[in-house]
Amino acid sequence: MNAAPNEFLLANRRALHETAVVIGGGIVGVCCALYLQREGYAVTLVDPEAPGNSTAKWSCGQIAVSEIIPLSKPGILMKVPGWLMDQKGPLALRPSALPGILPWFFRFLMCARHSKIVDIAQAMATLTHDVYGDYAPLLDACEDKTLMGERPIIEVFDNPVGIAHEQPHLDLRASLGFTSQRLNAKEIGDLEPALGGRFAHGLLFPDWRAVSDTEGFIAALTQSFMARGGRRVRSEVARIDEENGRATGVALANGERAAAACVVVAAGTGSRRFFPALGVSVPLAGIAGYQAVLRHPGVEMRHSTIYADGGFCFSPMTRGLQIGGTIEFAAPNARPNFGRADIILEKARRVLPQLQTADVEYGVGYRPFLPDTKPIIDRSRRLPNVFMAFGHGQLGLTLGATTGRLIADLAAGRTTKQDLAPFSAYRFS
Ligand SMILES: Cc1cc2nc3c(=O)[nH]c(=O)nc-3n(C[C@H](O)[C@H](O)[C@H](O)COP(=O)(O)OP(=O)(O)OC[C@H]3O[C@@H](n4cnc5c(N)ncnc54)[C@H](O)[C@@H]3O)c2cc1C
């Protein structure tokens, strides 16, 4: 049931009138703001962009609860030379990125051991098991009840070899309570007629859900936050102010100063500028993913469908059929290479020759990635009233609400349900 604004603020008298500032209004920031608000804080959310215009706008919209296996799957080292040579592959490493990314990459490769994969998957599963429960009160408070659709996700393969390679990961997911079902040609065609006759090997992930308007999703959450008295300021945070070992507020690029008893850094890759104040040294990289949105695709698709061997995903969104994904390591200020979106479109046309690609919009998002694929959900040791919520990589949309709930627990001084040691900002020291 939705609480009225006043009941809402009275929910926790201890924190009432205390102010909190959340830096970054992407999916993670807005969920932190909503959960702090439920805690009784008067929250200011600061972001220079309009609500919804953040990385998740260009995501595939999947609530990928069993996507807990890190990117650093075994055998990855063997693939690196291929990525460097083949700029049309699903994973690309721009040569200019190489010097900057090498230390990150080294740590990434260290996570390719089986025992490490299992550790990471287990830790991630502790978070993803709670995703729907943590989103429920936030979505319940929004007017639109259709923001998250109960559509499972499909993954299709050219041949059974791809599924065989995935089998150990499917087994690991199953051991952690996530299901998947094998699909044959008929089942794929029944679920997704446009792909009928094209694929004979697939998987269905029944426990995933999907957001088909990723921009609108964050805008609606922001709207709900503001309807309950939250303040959203369109500016950049230039600095965290501090006195006697505690943050006192933030200074904004527009000259304003916002006092705060509690500050949350949830600025995606933009969190890097606050590392000196936080007293952390974290290998946070921005890994590009490209999307092409076809407004009039001439093809109807019902489910988000990952084409594993092509390295991209078809996502039916409200704005059109979105085709994208891919992973590109580029230098931090490199200009987007939308040629990669064209490469994806070319591959998509090979799968669906009837695809109409004339009316297309391109987008790029920079996933905030740590080399072990786990986010940071922690408290700064240098400024104990500052909290960190960034580095969600390929799962920020999925983990937004769970991160928000955990940050509110930390701010309230409660013991968190999940063990947050695997998500410590100090694990890289
Ligand atoms: C191609 C692609 C596909 C993806 N698919 C999925 C998917 O299917 N499912 C899933 O769960 N995730 C997916 N992701 C990942 C997901 O989009 C990200 O993990 C998520 O958006 C990160 O959210 P965030 O709030 O941490 O960061 P961001 O969305 O990057 O938001 C950070 C915000 O902070 C603001 N900011 C930066 N610096 C400052 C400052 N100094 N002051 C104030 N504000 C600041 C920025 O303007 C921005 O709005 C995908 C990503 C990409 C690129």
The ligand as an SDF file (V2000), in Angstrom:
LIG
                    3D

 53 58  0  0  0  0  0  0  0  0999 V2000
   24.4650   -1.5170  -23.6940 C   0  0  0  0  0  0  0  0  0  0  0  0
   24.1260   -1.7090  -22.2450 C   0  0  0  0  0  0  0  0  0  0  0  0
   23.2280   -2.6930  -21.8790 C   0  0  0  0  0  0  0  0  0  0  0  0
   22.8970   -2.8760  -20.5210 C   0  0  0  0  0  0  0  0  0  0  0  0
   21.9140   -3.7770  -20.1920 N   0  0  0  0  0  0  0  0  0  0  0  0
   21.5580   -3.9330  -18.8820 C   0  0  0  0  0  0  0  0  0  0  0  0
   20.5050   -4.8050  -18.5390 C   0  0  0  0  0  0  0  0  0  0  0  0
   19.8490   -5.4080  -19.3870 O   0  0  0  0  0  0  0  0  0  0  0  0
   20.2070   -4.9430  -17.2230 N   0  0  0  0  0  0  0  0  0  0  0  0
   20.8920   -4.2720  -16.2300 C   0  0  0  0  0  0  0  0  0  0  0  0
   20.5960   -4.4670  -15.0480 O   0  0  0  0  0  0  0  0  0  0  0  0
   21.8530   -3.3820  -16.5430 N   0  0  0  0  0  0  0  0  0  0  0  0
   22.2120   -3.2070  -17.8460 C   0  0  0  0  0  0  0  0  0  0  0  0
   23.2100   -2.3240  -18.1900 N   0  0  0  0  0  0  0  0  0  0  0  0
   23.9770   -1.6780  -17.0990 C   0  0  0  0  0  0  0  0  0  0  0  0
   23.2650   -0.5100  -16.5050 C   0  0  0  0  0  0  0  0  0  0  0  0
   22.7850    0.3510  -17.4890 O   0  0  0  0  0  0  0  0  0  0  0  0
   24.2380    0.2330  -15.5750 C   0  0  0  0  0  0  0  0  0  0  0  0
   24.8120   -0.6590  -14.6570 O   0  0  0  0  0  0  0  0  0  0  0  0
   23.5010    1.3010  -14.7850 C   0  0  0  0  0  0  0  0  0  0  0  0
   22.8610    2.1860  -15.6530 O   0  0  0  0  0  0  0  0  0  0  0  0
   24.4440    2.0730  -13.8680 C   0  0  0  0  0  0  0  0  0  0  0  0
   23.6430    2.9570  -13.1370 O   0  0  0  0  0  0  0  0  0  0  0  0
   24.2590    4.0620  -12.1900 P   0  0  0  0  0  0  0  0  0  0  0  0
   23.1220    4.7960  -11.6150 O   0  0  0  0  0  0  0  0  0  0  0  0
   25.2660    3.4330  -11.2890 O   0  0  0  0  0  0  0  0  0  0  0  0
   25.1280    4.9820  -13.1460 O   0  0  0  0  0  0  0  0  0  0  0  0
   24.6480    5.9640  -14.3120 P   0  0  0  0  0  0  0  0  0  0  0  0
   23.4340    5.4590  -14.9680 O   0  0  0  0  0  0  0  0  0  0  0  0
   25.8460    6.1760  -15.1710 O   0  0  0  0  0  0  0  0  0  0  0  0
   24.2360    7.2780  -13.5610 O   0  0  0  0  0  0  0  0  0  0  0  0
   25.1870    8.1060  -12.9600 C   0  0  0  0  0  0  0  0  0  0  0  0
   24.6150    9.5050  -12.9460 C   0  0  0  0  0  0  0  0  0  0  0  0
   25.5100   10.3160  -12.2160 O   0  0  0  0  0  0  0  0  0  0  0  0
   25.5480   11.5760  -12.8280 C   0  0  0  0  0  0  0  0  0  0  0  0
   26.7900   12.2240  -12.4220 N   0  0  0  0  0  0  0  0  0  0  0  0
   28.0570   11.9470  -12.8040 C   0  0  0  0  0  0  0  0  0  0  0  0
   28.9290   12.7750  -12.2040 N   0  0  0  0  0  0  0  0  0  0  0  0
   28.1910   13.5960  -11.4110 C   0  0  0  0  0  0  0  0  0  0  0  0
   28.5150   14.6750  -10.5400 C   0  0  0  0  0  0  0  0  0  0  0  0
   29.7740   15.0790  -10.3620 N   0  0  0  0  0  0  0  0  0  0  0  0
   27.5120   15.2960   -9.9070 N   0  0  0  0  0  0  0  0  0  0  0  0
   26.2210   14.9030  -10.0630 C   0  0  0  0  0  0  0  0  0  0  0  0
   25.8730   13.8850  -10.8800 N   0  0  0  0  0  0  0  0  0  0  0  0
   26.8450   13.2510  -11.5390 C   0  0  0  0  0  0  0  0  0  0  0  0
   25.4580   11.2990  -14.3150 C   0  0  0  0  0  0  0  0  0  0  0  0
   24.9650   12.4170  -15.0170 O   0  0  0  0  0  0  0  0  0  0  0  0
   24.4800   10.1190  -14.3290 C   0  0  0  0  0  0  0  0  0  0  0  0
   23.1650   10.5190  -14.5460 O   0  0  0  0  0  0  0  0  0  0  0  0
   23.5300   -2.0860  -19.5230 C   0  0  0  0  0  0  0  0  0  0  0  0
   24.4190   -1.0760  -19.9080 C   0  0  0  0  0  0  0  0  0  0  0  0
   24.7080   -0.8730  -21.2410 C   0  0  0  0  0  0  0  0  0  0  0  0
   25.6420    0.2250  -21.6180 C   0  0  0  0  0  0  0  0  0  0  0  0
  1  2  1  0
  2  3  1  0
  2 52  2  0
  3  4  2  0
  4  5  1  0
  4 50  1  0
  5  6  2  0
  6  7  1  0
  6 13  1  0
  7  8  2  0
  7  9  1  0
  9 10  1  0
 10 11  2  0
 10 12  1  0
 12 13  2  0
 13 14  1  0
 14 15  1  0
 14 50  1  0
 15 16  1  0
 16 17  1  0
 16 18  1  0
 18 19  1  0
 18 20  1  0
 20 21  1  0
 20 22  1  0
 22 23  1  0
 23 24  1  0
 24 25  2  0
 24 26  1  0
 24 27  1  0
 27 28  1  0
 28 29  2  0
 28 30  1  0
 28 31  1  0
 31 32  1  0
 32 33  1  0
 33 34  1  0
 33 48  1  0
 34 35  1  0
 35 36  1  0
 35 46  1  0
 36 37  1  0
 36 45  1  0
 37 38  2  0
 38 39  1  0
 39 40  1  0
 39 45  2  0
 40 41  1  0
 40 42  2  0
 42 43  1  0
 43 44  2  0
 44 45  1  0
 46 47  1  0
 46 48  1  0
 48 49  1  0
 50 51  2  0
 51 52  1  0
 52 53  1  0
M  END
$$$$
